[in-house]
Amino acid sequence: MPKWKMRKTVRSRSFRRTAWISGGLVLAVLLWNNGIHNIGSINAQGEADCQQPPARSTPNMPDVSDVDTSKLPDPTEIKGQTTAYTQAGEIPPVSDTAAHEANLPVTVKSNDGPGQTVEKTDRILAMNQNGGIAAAVVGLGLGCNLVGRDIATDFTQLVPGAEQLPLITQGGHEINAEAVLALSPDVILTDTTIGPYDAQLQLRNAGIPVIFISSSYSEGVRSAGPQIREVADALGVPDLGNKLAERTVMEIDETKKAVEKLAPEDPSDRPRTVFLYLRGSIYYWFGVGSGADSLIQSVSARDVAAEVGFEGMSPTNSEALIKAAPDVIIVMTLGLASVGGIDKALELPGIKQTPAGKNRRLVDMSDYEVMSFGPRSAQVLAALGTAIYAPELAYHPDHPPASIDKRLKEINEELEEDEA
Protein backbone atom coordinates (compact mmCIF):
# COMPACT_ATOMS: atom_id res chain seq x y z
CA MET A 1 0.00 0.00 0.00
CA PRO A 2 1.31 3.55 -0.65
CA LYS A 3 2.95 5.35 2.22
CA TRP A 4 1.68 8.82 2.98
CA LYS A 5 1.48 11.28 5.75
CA MET A 6 0.17 14.70 6.51
CA ARG A 7 2.38 17.56 7.55
CA LYS A 8 0.79 19.85 10.07
CA THR A 9 2.06 22.78 12.08
CA VAL A 10 -0.03 23.99 14.94
CA ARG A 11 1.08 26.57 17.44
CA SER A 12 0.16 25.20 20.82
CA ARG A 13 -0.70 28.58 22.22
CA SER A 14 -3.42 28.95 19.60
CA PHE A 15 -5.45 26.03 20.84
CA ARG A 16 -6.88 25.42 24.27
CA ARG A 17 -6.98 21.68 23.96
CA THR A 18 -3.65 20.59 22.48
CA ALA A 19 -4.11 17.00 23.57
CA TRP A 20 -7.05 16.62 21.22
CA ILE A 21 -5.22 18.41 18.45
CA SER A 22 -2.65 15.63 18.71
CA GLY A 23 -5.43 13.09 18.60
CA GLY A 24 -6.81 14.75 15.50
CA LEU A 25 -3.36 14.64 13.92
CA VAL A 26 -3.03 10.92 14.58
CA LEU A 27 -6.41 10.26 13.02
CA ALA A 28 -5.59 12.48 10.07
CA VAL A 29 -2.48 10.40 9.36
CA LEU A 30 -4.46 7.19 9.63
CA LEU A 31 -7.47 7.70 7.42
CA TRP A 32 -7.45 6.38 3.89
CA ASN A 33 -5.83 8.09 0.90
CA ASN A 34 -8.54 8.56 -1.69
CA GLY A 35 -6.51 10.40 -4.29
CA ILE A 36 -6.44 13.88 -5.77
CA HIS A 37 -8.73 13.56 -8.78
CA ASN A 38 -11.11 16.42 -9.55
CA ILE A 39 -9.27 18.84 -7.26
CA GLY A 40 -10.47 22.38 -7.82
CA SER A 41 -12.75 21.71 -10.78
CA ILE A 42 -15.92 23.75 -10.36
CA ASN A 43 -19.09 21.98 -11.38
CA ALA A 44 -21.63 24.73 -12.01
CA GLN A 45 -24.27 22.25 -13.10
CA GLY A 46 -23.94 20.41 -9.79
CA GLU A 47 -24.56 23.62 -7.88
CA ALA A 48 -27.54 24.52 -10.06
CA ASP A 49 -29.10 21.09 -9.52
CA CYS A 50 -28.79 21.23 -5.73
CA GLN A 51 -32.10 20.65 -3.98
CA GLN A 52 -32.70 20.54 -0.25
CA PRO A 53 -35.19 18.19 1.36
CA PRO A 54 -38.23 19.89 2.92
CA ALA A 55 -37.53 21.59 6.23
CA ARG A 56 -38.66 20.02 9.49
CA SER A 57 -38.28 21.05 13.12
CA THR A 58 -39.45 17.76 14.63
CA PRO A 59 -37.00 14.89 15.15
CA ASN A 60 -36.22 12.75 12.13
CA MET A 61 -36.08 9.44 13.97
CA PRO A 62 -34.29 6.46 12.45
CA ASP A 63 -36.01 3.10 12.30
CA VAL A 64 -35.03 0.80 15.16
CA SER A 65 -36.91 -2.50 15.39
CA ASP A 66 -39.12 -2.88 18.45
CA VAL A 67 -38.56 -6.52 19.24
CA ASP A 68 -38.72 -8.71 22.33
CA THR A 69 -35.09 -9.08 23.43
CA SER A 70 -35.82 -12.59 24.69
CA LYS A 71 -36.22 -13.56 21.03
CA LEU A 72 -32.84 -12.13 20.05
CA PRO A 73 -29.66 -14.23 20.13
CA ASP A 74 -27.00 -13.80 22.78
CA PRO A 75 -24.92 -10.96 21.24
CA THR A 76 -21.70 -12.56 22.52
CA GLU A 77 -22.45 -15.72 20.54
CA ILE A 78 -23.48 -14.22 17.19
CA LYS A 79 -21.26 -15.43 14.36
CA GLY A 80 -20.27 -13.73 11.13
CA GLN A 81 -19.56 -10.28 9.76
CA THR A 82 -22.26 -7.61 9.56
CA THR A 83 -22.14 -4.33 7.65
CA ALA A 84 -24.05 -1.49 9.30
CA TYR A 85 -25.90 0.65 6.74
CA THR A 86 -27.84 3.78 7.60
CA GLN A 87 -31.30 3.99 6.05
CA ALA A 88 -31.70 7.75 5.56
CA GLY A 89 -28.88 9.73 4.02
CA GLU A 90 -30.51 13.11 3.56
CA ILE A 91 -30.47 15.61 6.40
CA PRO A 92 -33.68 17.65 6.46
CA PRO A 93 -32.87 21.29 7.22
CA VAL A 94 -34.55 23.15 10.05
CA SER A 95 -35.41 26.02 7.71
CA ASP A 96 -36.17 26.60 4.04
CA THR A 97 -35.14 30.25 4.32
CA ALA A 98 -31.85 30.07 6.22
CA ALA A 99 -30.04 32.37 3.79
CA HIS A 100 -32.60 35.10 4.43
CA GLU A 101 -32.50 34.60 8.20
CA ALA A 102 -28.76 35.15 8.51
CA ASN A 103 -27.78 38.18 10.56
CA LEU A 104 -24.62 39.33 8.80
CA PRO A 105 -21.93 40.51 9.11
CA VAL A 106 -21.00 38.56 12.22
CA THR A 107 -17.70 38.39 14.10
CA VAL A 108 -16.83 35.21 15.99
CA LYS A 109 -13.70 33.95 17.71
CA SER A 110 -12.05 31.11 15.84
CA ASN A 111 -10.97 28.20 18.05
CA ASP A 112 -7.34 28.94 17.17
CA GLY A 113 -7.64 32.41 18.67
CA PRO A 114 -8.23 35.23 16.15
CA GLY A 115 -11.58 36.87 15.66
CA GLN A 116 -13.03 36.39 12.18
CA THR A 117 -15.70 38.47 10.47
CA VAL A 118 -18.10 36.79 8.05
CA GLU A 119 -19.85 39.18 5.68
CA LYS A 120 -21.42 36.70 3.25
CA THR A 121 -22.36 33.02 3.24
CA ASP A 122 -23.22 32.57 -0.44
CA ARG A 123 -20.18 30.33 -0.92
CA ILE A 124 -19.35 28.15 2.08
CA LEU A 125 -16.54 25.64 2.38
CA ALA A 126 -16.84 23.23 5.32
CA MET A 127 -14.03 20.72 5.77
CA ASN A 128 -12.95 18.40 8.54
CA GLN A 129 -12.03 14.78 9.10
CA ASN A 130 -15.48 13.28 9.74
CA GLY A 131 -17.74 15.45 7.60
CA GLY A 132 -19.64 16.68 10.65
CA ILE A 133 -19.16 20.38 9.93
CA ALA A 134 -20.62 20.09 6.42
CA ALA A 135 -23.49 18.02 7.83
CA ALA A 136 -24.26 20.85 10.25
CA VAL A 137 -24.28 23.37 7.39
CA VAL A 138 -26.77 21.17 5.54
CA GLY A 139 -28.96 20.76 8.62
CA LEU A 140 -29.10 24.53 9.08
CA GLY A 141 -30.51 24.89 5.56
CA LEU A 142 -27.40 26.21 3.81
CA GLY A 143 -26.35 23.01 2.07
CA CYS A 144 -26.79 24.44 -1.41
CA ASN A 145 -24.31 27.20 -0.51
CA LEU A 146 -21.48 24.67 -0.16
CA VAL A 147 -18.98 24.98 -3.00
CA GLY A 148 -16.48 22.17 -2.32
CA ARG A 149 -15.93 19.04 -0.30
CA ASP A 150 -13.25 17.18 1.59
CA ILE A 151 -12.77 13.47 1.12
CA ALA A 152 -14.80 12.59 4.25
CA THR A 153 -17.94 14.45 3.24
CA ASP A 154 -20.27 12.15 1.32
CA PHE A 155 -22.53 14.55 -0.55
CA THR A 156 -24.38 11.69 -2.24
CA GLN A 157 -26.05 11.24 1.14
CA LEU A 158 -26.31 14.86 2.21
CA VAL A 159 -27.74 17.07 -0.52
CA PRO A 160 -29.26 15.60 -3.70
CA GLY A 161 -27.63 17.18 -6.74
CA ALA A 162 -24.51 18.33 -4.86
CA GLU A 163 -22.50 15.11 -5.13
CA GLN A 164 -20.30 16.56 -7.89
CA LEU A 165 -18.83 19.35 -5.77
CA PRO A 166 -15.09 19.61 -6.39
CA LEU A 167 -12.64 17.87 -4.08
CA ILE A 168 -10.28 20.21 -2.24
CA THR A 169 -8.12 17.70 -0.36
CA GLN A 170 -5.25 15.59 -1.62
CA GLY A 171 -3.18 12.77 -0.14
CA GLY A 172 -6.08 11.87 2.14
CA HIS A 173 -6.83 14.95 4.25
CA GLU A 174 -4.29 17.52 3.12
CA ILE A 175 -5.76 20.80 1.90
CA ASN A 176 -4.88 22.01 -1.58
CA ALA A 177 -4.84 25.77 -0.98
CA GLU A 178 -4.83 26.61 -4.68
CA ALA A 179 -7.93 24.49 -5.25
CA VAL A 180 -9.67 26.24 -2.38
CA LEU A 181 -8.78 29.71 -3.64
CA ALA A 182 -10.14 28.78 -7.08
CA LEU A 183 -13.56 28.27 -5.48
CA SER A 184 -13.66 31.84 -4.07
CA PRO A 185 -15.34 30.86 -0.76
CA ASP A 186 -16.89 33.57 1.39
CA VAL A 187 -16.08 31.62 4.55
CA ILE A 188 -14.21 28.46 5.50
CA LEU A 189 -15.28 26.32 8.45
CA THR A 190 -12.72 23.75 9.58
CA ASP A 191 -11.02 22.19 12.61
CA THR A 192 -7.66 20.72 13.65
CA THR A 193 -8.30 17.30 12.09
CA ILE A 194 -7.42 18.55 8.62
CA GLY A 195 -4.49 20.59 7.42
CA PRO A 196 -1.72 21.50 7.17
CA TYR A 197 -2.21 24.52 9.40
CA ASP A 198 0.10 26.54 7.15
CA ALA A 199 -2.37 26.06 4.29
CA GLN A 200 -5.25 27.20 6.47
CA LEU A 201 -3.27 30.30 7.47
CA GLN A 202 -2.47 30.93 3.80
CA LEU A 203 -6.20 30.99 3.06
CA ARG A 204 -6.83 33.34 5.94
CA ASN A 205 -4.01 35.63 4.82
CA ALA A 206 -5.66 35.72 1.39
CA GLY A 207 -8.58 37.51 3.02
CA ILE A 208 -10.95 34.60 3.57
CA PRO A 209 -12.38 34.24 7.08
CA VAL A 210 -11.18 30.84 8.30
CA ILE A 211 -13.02 29.72 11.42
CA PHE A 212 -11.85 26.75 13.44
CA ILE A 213 -14.70 24.83 15.07
CA SER A 214 -13.95 22.90 18.27
CA SER A 215 -12.81 19.37 17.46
CA SER A 216 -15.51 16.79 18.14
CA TYR A 217 -13.44 13.68 18.78
CA SER A 218 -12.85 13.99 22.52
CA GLU A 219 -16.58 14.14 23.26
CA GLY A 220 -17.77 12.08 20.31
CA VAL A 221 -21.55 11.80 20.13
CA ARG A 222 -21.88 14.29 22.97
CA SER A 223 -20.25 16.98 20.82
CA ALA A 224 -23.09 17.10 18.29
CA GLY A 225 -25.06 19.94 19.89
CA PRO A 226 -22.13 22.25 20.74
CA GLN A 227 -20.55 21.79 17.31
CA ILE A 228 -23.80 22.62 15.52
CA ARG A 229 -24.18 25.81 17.58
CA GLU A 230 -20.62 26.89 16.77
CA VAL A 231 -21.22 26.39 13.06
CA ALA A 232 -24.51 28.30 13.23
CA ASP A 233 -22.93 31.21 15.11
CA ALA A 234 -20.22 31.47 12.46
CA LEU A 235 -22.85 31.65 9.71
CA GLY A 236 -25.02 34.22 11.45
CA VAL A 237 -27.95 31.89 12.19
CA PRO A 238 -27.71 31.18 15.95
CA ASP A 239 -31.46 30.63 16.34
CA LEU A 240 -31.40 27.95 13.66
CA GLY A 241 -28.38 26.47 15.40
CA ASN A 242 -30.36 26.10 18.61
CA LYS A 243 -33.21 24.44 16.72
CA LEU A 244 -30.95 22.01 14.90
CA ALA A 245 -28.95 21.21 18.04
CA GLU A 246 -32.11 20.53 20.03
CA ARG A 247 -33.52 18.35 17.25
CA THR A 248 -30.26 16.43 16.87
CA VAL A 249 -29.81 15.81 20.59
CA MET A 250 -33.40 14.61 20.85
CA GLU A 251 -32.83 12.23 17.93
CA ILE A 252 -29.68 10.89 19.56
CA ASP A 253 -31.24 10.46 23.01
CA GLU A 254 -34.34 8.68 21.71
CA THR A 255 -32.26 6.44 19.45
CA LYS A 256 -30.01 5.46 22.34
CA LYS A 257 -33.09 4.41 24.30
CA ALA A 258 -34.40 2.40 21.37
CA VAL A 259 -31.08 0.64 20.84
CA GLU A 260 -30.74 -0.13 24.55
CA LYS A 261 -33.96 -2.12 24.32
CA LEU A 262 -32.16 -4.46 21.90
CA ALA A 263 -29.33 -5.05 24.36
CA PRO A 264 -29.39 -7.58 27.23
CA GLU A 265 -30.90 -6.05 30.34
CA ASP A 266 -27.94 -7.04 32.51
CA PRO A 267 -24.94 -4.85 31.50
CA SER A 268 -22.58 -7.75 32.26
CA ASP A 269 -24.22 -9.75 29.48
CA ARG A 270 -23.59 -7.12 26.85
CA PRO A 271 -20.83 -7.69 24.29
CA ARG A 272 -17.31 -6.57 25.03
CA THR A 273 -16.54 -4.23 22.14
CA VAL A 274 -13.49 -2.51 20.65
CA PHE A 275 -13.04 -0.20 17.68
CA LEU A 276 -10.03 -1.02 15.53
CA TYR A 277 -8.69 1.03 12.66
CA LEU A 278 -7.26 -1.40 10.12
CA ARG A 279 -4.66 -0.43 7.57
CA GLY A 280 -2.17 -2.73 5.91
CA SER A 281 -0.43 -4.99 8.40
CA ILE A 282 -1.21 -2.91 11.49
CA TYR A 283 -4.24 -1.87 13.43
CA TYR A 284 -4.90 1.00 15.79
CA TRP A 285 -7.14 0.75 18.81
CA PHE A 286 -9.41 3.76 19.32
CA GLY A 287 -9.77 4.20 23.07
CA VAL A 288 -11.11 6.66 25.60
CA GLY A 289 -11.40 10.16 24.14
CA SER A 290 -11.15 9.04 20.52
CA GLY A 291 -14.89 9.36 19.85
CA ALA A 292 -15.17 5.61 19.31
CA ASP A 293 -15.72 5.17 23.03
CA SER A 294 -18.82 7.36 22.89
CA LEU A 295 -20.15 5.31 19.96
CA ILE A 296 -19.74 2.05 21.83
CA GLN A 297 -21.30 3.42 25.00
CA SER A 298 -24.17 4.99 23.05
CA VAL A 299 -25.20 1.60 21.65
CA SER A 300 -25.15 0.08 25.15
CA ALA A 301 -22.18 -2.20 24.51
CA ARG A 302 -19.32 -2.74 26.95
CA ASP A 303 -16.49 -0.38 26.08
CA VAL A 304 -13.38 -2.47 26.68
CA ALA A 305 -11.08 0.53 26.27
CA ALA A 306 -12.78 2.28 29.19
CA GLU A 307 -12.60 -0.88 31.32
CA VAL A 308 -8.85 -1.31 30.80
CA GLY A 309 -8.04 2.42 30.74
CA PHE A 310 -6.79 2.54 27.12
CA GLU A 311 -6.79 6.17 25.98
CA GLY A 312 -6.53 7.95 22.65
CA MET A 313 -5.65 6.42 19.31
CA SER A 314 -2.49 4.35 18.94
CA PRO A 315 -1.17 1.03 17.69
CA THR A 316 -1.77 -1.92 19.94
CA ASN A 317 -0.25 -5.39 20.06
CA SER A 318 -1.66 -8.87 19.88
CA GLU A 319 -1.15 -9.52 23.59
CA ALA A 320 -3.20 -6.48 24.59
CA LEU A 321 -5.99 -7.35 22.17
CA ILE A 322 -6.13 -10.99 23.26
CA LYS A 323 -6.25 -9.89 26.90
CA ALA A 324 -9.09 -7.46 26.08
CA ALA A 325 -11.09 -10.43 24.74
CA PRO A 326 -13.62 -8.48 22.66
CA ASP A 327 -16.82 -10.19 21.55
CA VAL A 328 -17.34 -7.60 18.79
CA ILE A 329 -14.78 -5.66 16.77
CA ILE A 330 -16.02 -2.52 14.99
CA VAL A 331 -14.05 -1.48 11.91
CA MET A 332 -14.40 0.93 8.99
CA THR A 333 -15.62 -0.60 5.75
CA LEU A 334 -12.80 0.72 3.59
CA GLY A 335 -10.23 -0.17 6.22
CA LEU A 336 -11.47 -3.76 6.23
CA ALA A 337 -11.34 -3.84 2.44
CA SER A 338 -7.81 -2.42 2.42
CA VAL A 339 -6.43 -5.46 4.27
CA GLY A 340 -8.19 -7.84 1.91
CA GLY A 341 -11.48 -8.47 3.71
CA ILE A 342 -12.41 -10.44 6.80
CA ASP A 343 -10.26 -13.49 6.04
CA LYS A 344 -7.13 -11.37 5.81
CA ALA A 345 -8.18 -9.30 8.84
CA LEU A 346 -8.36 -12.46 10.93
CA GLU A 347 -4.73 -13.13 10.04
CA LEU A 348 -3.59 -9.92 11.73
CA PRO A 349 -1.77 -10.64 15.01
CA GLY A 350 -4.10 -11.53 17.86
CA ILE A 351 -7.46 -10.97 16.18
CA LYS A 352 -8.20 -14.63 15.52
CA GLN A 353 -7.43 -15.46 19.17
CA THR A 354 -10.20 -13.20 20.49
CA PRO A 355 -13.84 -14.30 20.92
CA ALA A 356 -14.72 -11.89 18.09
CA GLY A 357 -12.09 -13.45 15.85
CA LYS A 358 -13.20 -16.99 16.60
CA ASN A 359 -16.78 -16.04 15.71
CA ARG A 360 -15.68 -13.87 12.75
CA ARG A 361 -17.68 -11.16 14.52
CA LEU A 362 -16.62 -7.96 12.83
CA VAL A 363 -19.12 -5.14 12.35
CA ASP A 364 -18.04 -2.69 9.66
CA MET A 365 -19.50 0.69 8.78
CA SER A 366 -18.80 3.36 6.17
CA ASP A 367 -15.70 5.43 6.84
CA TYR A 368 -17.78 8.45 5.84
CA GLU A 369 -20.44 7.83 8.49
CA VAL A 370 -19.27 5.90 11.54
CA MET A 371 -17.22 8.71 13.12
CA SER A 372 -19.40 11.57 11.88
CA PHE A 373 -20.70 13.37 14.95
CA GLY A 374 -23.60 15.72 14.28
CA PRO A 375 -26.97 15.61 12.51
CA ARG A 376 -26.30 12.08 11.25
CA SER A 377 -25.37 10.58 14.62
CA ALA A 378 -28.79 9.09 15.38
CA GLN A 379 -28.81 7.25 12.07
CA VAL A 380 -25.33 5.91 12.79
CA LEU A 381 -26.31 4.68 16.26
CA ALA A 382 -29.44 2.98 14.94
CA ALA A 383 -27.54 1.13 12.22
CA LEU A 384 -24.62 0.18 14.44
CA GLY A 385 -26.78 -0.97 17.35
CA THR A 386 -29.00 -3.10 15.13
CA ALA A 387 -25.96 -4.66 13.45
CA ILE A 388 -24.52 -5.62 16.84
CA TYR A 389 -27.64 -7.00 18.55
CA ALA A 390 -30.00 -8.01 15.75
CA PRO A 391 -28.04 -8.51 12.51
CA GLU A 392 -30.97 -10.40 10.98
CA LEU A 393 -33.00 -7.20 11.28
CA ALA A 394 -30.25 -4.92 9.96
CA TYR A 395 -30.95 -2.84 6.86
CA HIS A 396 -29.24 -4.13 3.72
CA PRO A 397 -29.54 -2.02 0.56
CA ASP A 398 -29.36 -3.61 -2.87
CA HIS A 399 -26.07 -1.79 -3.42
CA PRO A 400 -23.67 0.02 -1.07
CA PRO A 401 -23.80 3.84 -1.18
CA ALA A 402 -22.23 5.07 -4.42
CA SER A 403 -19.23 6.70 -2.74
CA ILE A 404 -18.35 3.56 -0.77
CA ASP A 405 -19.03 1.27 -3.71
CA LYS A 406 -16.72 3.31 -5.95
CA ARG A 407 -13.91 3.28 -3.42
CA LEU A 408 -14.33 -0.44 -2.70
CA LYS A 409 -13.87 -1.20 -6.39
CA GLU A 410 -10.74 0.96 -6.49
CA ILE A 411 -9.29 -0.79 -3.45
CA ASN A 412 -9.96 -4.20 -4.93
CA GLU A 413 -8.24 -3.17 -8.14
CA GLU A 414 -5.23 -1.91 -6.17
CA LEU A 415 -5.01 -5.17 -4.22
CA GLU A 416 -5.18 -7.17 -7.44
CA GLU A 417 -2.37 -5.07 -8.92
CA ASP A 418 -0.24 -5.59 -5.80
CA GLU A 419 -0.76 -9.35 -5.97
CA ALA A 420 0.11 -9.36 -9.67
N, C-alpha and C positions, 0 to 999 in steps of 0.2 A: 504494500500500500504506500502511497506517496507520503513523504514526511513534510509536515508544514507546521508553522507556528505563527502566532500573532505577536507583533511587537507593540508594547503599550507603555506609555510613560505617564504616570499619574503623580502629581505632587501631593504628598500626604497631607499637607496642611489644607488642601482644598477640599478634602472630604472628611466628614465627621466619623465615618465608619470604615476605616481602612481595612479592617479585617475582612469585611464583606466585599470590598473592592478586590482583595486578593482572591477571594472565592470566585468572584465573577471572572477574574483573569484565568483561573484554572479551568473553569467551565468553557471559557472562550477558546482556550487552546484545544480542549477535548472535542468539541462538537464537529460534526462531519463537514469535509470540504466539498462543497457542491459546485465549484467551478466559477468562472467569471463571464460566462456567456451573457449576452444582452445587456452588459453594463452600460448605463447611460443612454440607452436608446429610448426616446420618448415615443410612446404609443398614443397618439391623439385620439384614435378611434376607441381605444380602451377606455379613456377618460370620458368620452362622449357617451359610451354605452353604459356607464356606471348607473346602477339603480339600487336604491336602498330598500330594504324590506319596510313594510308599514311600521310606524312607531307604536310602541306600547309601554305603558308605565308599570303594568302588573308583571309579576315574575313569569319568566318563560321557563317553566319547569321541565326538566328532562324526564323521560319515561324510565321509571324503575319498577320492575315487576313486584307486585304485592302478592307474595307467596308464603305459605306456611313453612317456616324454617325447618320444621320437623321432617318435611318432605325433601329437603335439600341434602346433598351428600356432605360428609365431613370434609370441610375445606382443606384439612391437612392430608387427606387421602386421595384427593382428585388427581388424576393422571392426565398428562398431555399438555401441549402448548395451547394458549388461547390468545388471540389478538383482540384488544379492546378497541372498538370503533365507536366514535360518538355518532349520534343519530341526527343532530341538527347542527349544521355548520354556520348558518347565517346568524348574525347578532342583530336582533331588532333594536333600532335606536330608540332613545327615550323621547326624541322630538323629530318632527319633520321639518322644523324651521330653525334648526340650531344656528345656521349661518346668520340669520336675522336677529337672533337673541344674544349674540356675542356683544359684550361690552368692551370695545376696543378704543384706543390702545390700552394695554394692561402691562404693568411691570411686576415681574415676579423674581424671586431669588432662586437662581439655579443651584442645584445641590452641590456643585463644585465651588460655590461662593459668590460669583458676580451676579448682580442684578441684570435682568434681560427684559427689554421692552418689545412686546409683540404688537405690531400695528395692523397687520392683516393676517388672515388665516385661509386665504383662497388656495394656497399651495402649501400643504403640510407634508413634512417628511418625519415619520415616526419609525425609529429603528432601535431595536435591542435584541438580546439573545433569544428570548422566548416568545416574541411577537405580542406580548401583553400590552405594550404601549399603543401599538396600532389598533389592537382590539378595543382598547378604551376609546380611541378616536372614533372608531366605527360606532360603538355603543352610544356615544354622545350625539351622533347624527351628522358627523363631519367626514364620514368615510369616503365620499366622492370627492373630497378636497385633497386626498392623499395622492402624491405624484410619484412615489417610488416605493420600493420595498427592500427589506433585507432578506437574507436567505431563510430566516426562521418564520417569516410572516406568510402564511398560506392564504393568499387572497381568493383562491378558488372556493374557500369556505367562509369568507368574511363578507365580501361585497360582490354580488353577481355583476359581471361585466368589467371588473377591475383586475382580473387575474393576469392581465398582460402588462401591468405596471413594470417599468424598468428596474432591473436589479442594480443596487448601488454598493454591494459588498463583493469582495473577491477573496480567494484563499480561505473561504469559510466565513469569518465574521470580521474581516478587515475592510474598513471603509475606503472607497475610492473617491477621494475628495473632488477630483475633476468631474467624475460622473454626477456627483451631488450638485456641484456648481452649475452643471449643464441643465439641471432641472429647475433652477431659479426658485428654490423654496422660500416662502415667506417666514417660515419658522421650522426649526428642527427640534424634535423631542427625542431624547436618547437617555442612556444610563451608562454605568461603568462596565457593563458586560460586553461592550462592543468598542472597537477602537481602530487604530491607535489614538490616544488622547491628542497627540500632535495634529492629527488630521481634523479632529473636532475643533481644536483651537484655530486651525487654518480657516475653517469654515466660519467661525465666529469673527475672526479678524477680517474676513471678506465682507463683513457687515450683516451677516445672517444671525438672528438671535438663536443661540444654541442653548437649550434648557435641559439640564440633567435632572431626570426624575429619580427619586430614591430607588435603589435596587430592591427587587422583590424577593430575592432568593432566601435571605435569612429568615423571613417570616412566612414565605411560601403562600399557601392558600389564604392565610390571614392578612396578606398584604393587598388583597384585591381592592378593598374599599379605599384605603389611603392612596394607593397608586392612581386610581380613577380620579379622585379629587384633585391630586396634583396635576394630572393631565388637563382636567377641566379648568383649573385656575389659570394654567398657562395659555389656554385658548380663549379665555374671557367668558367662559360659560359655567361659573361655579354652581349655579342653581341646578343646571342639568347634571353636573358632577355629583351633587348630593342625591339626585333622583336615581342616577345610574348606580351609584355606590350602594344605596339602600336596596335597590332591586337585586343587584348582584349578590350582596350579602344574604338577602333573604333566600335567593335561589340556592346558594351554597349551604346555608343552615338546614333548609328543608330537605335538600338532597342527602346531606349527611345523615339525617334522621331516617330517611327511606333506605339508605344503604345499610345502616346499622341493623335494620330489621332482617336483613339477609344473613347477618353474621350470627354465630353462636351466641347465646345469651351470656354464657360464662366467658369473660375475657381470656381466661387461661386456655380455652378451647379454640381460640382464634388463631389463624395461621401466622407463624413467625415469618416475617417478610423483610426482604432487603431490596434495595434498588442498585443495580449494577450498570455502569456505563461500559459497554463493550466496544473495543476497537483493536483490531489486529490480534496480537497475541497477549494483550493485557486487558485487565478490567479495573475500573475505578469503583469504589464503594462510595455512594452518596450518603453521608451520615447526618448527624444533627446540625441544623442550620444550613443545609444545602437546598432546602425546599422539598426534597424528596421525603424527608421525615414528616412534613405536614401532610403530604399526599397520603402516605401510609396510615397515619393517624386519622385522617379524615374519612377513610374508608373502613375504619374500625378494625384494622389488622394490627398485629403486634409488631411494633417498630423495633427490630433487633438492634439497630444502631443506638437508639436511645437506651435500651437495656444494658448494652455493653459499654456505653459512653464513647462511641466512635463519632468524632466530629468532623465536619467539613467534607471536602471532596478530595480523595487521594487514592493512590494505588493500594491495594491490599494484597495479602498473600494467601496461599491455599490453606495454611494452617488456621488463619483467622477466620476464613470463610467456613471451613469445616466445623470449627468450634462454635460458630454462630448458628449452625444447623437450621438454615431457613427452610420453611415449607414451600414458600413462593419466592421466586426471583422476578422482579419487574425490570424490564429492559426496554430500550428504544427500538422501534421496528427497524430503522436503517442501521443501527448499531448491530443488531442481531444478524441482519443480512450481510453486513460487512465482514463478519467472521466466517460466513459460509452457511448460516442457518443453525438450527437447533442442534443438529448432530455435531457440527464443529464446535459450537459453544460448549457442549458437554465435555469436550476434550480439553478445555482450558483447565489449568491446575485447580483442583479442589472442587469444582462445580459438581462433577459426577458423584462425589462422595457425600454430598448433602442430601437431605430428604427431598428437596426440590429437584436435584439432579437425578436421583434415583427414579422419581416419578415423572421426569421430563416436564416439570411444572414451571414453565416460564410463561409469564404474561407480558406481551409486548404491546406497545402503543406508539402511535406516530410521534416522531421527534418534534413535529411542529405543534403538537397539542399537549403532550403529557406534562411538560413543565411550564405551560403557559398559565400564568396566574392573573386572573381578571375576569372579564365578562363570560369567558368560556369555561371557567373552573367547574361550575356545576355539571356541565355536560361531561367533562373529563372524569369527575368523581363518579358519576352514574355509570359510565362505561367501564371504568376500572373496577369499581366495586362489584358490578355484575359479572365481569370476567373472572374475578377471584372466587366469588361464592356460588355463582350459578351460571357456569359457562354454557350450559345447554340453553339458557335464556338470553344469552348475549346477542346483541345485534350483529348481523353479518351481511354487509352489502354485497351486491353481485360483483362489484369491482372495488378495489381500494380507492381512496381519494386520488384524483388525477396527479397531484403533486407527488404523493408517496409512490404511486404506481410508476411514474416516470423515473423517479430516482432509484427504485428497486431494480428496474430494468437496466439502468446504467451501471449499478453496482454488480449485477450479475454478469454483465458484459466485461467489466473490469476484472472480475474474478476469473472468468474464462480465459481472458488474455494472459493473466498472470500464470495460470496453470499451463497454458500453451507455451 
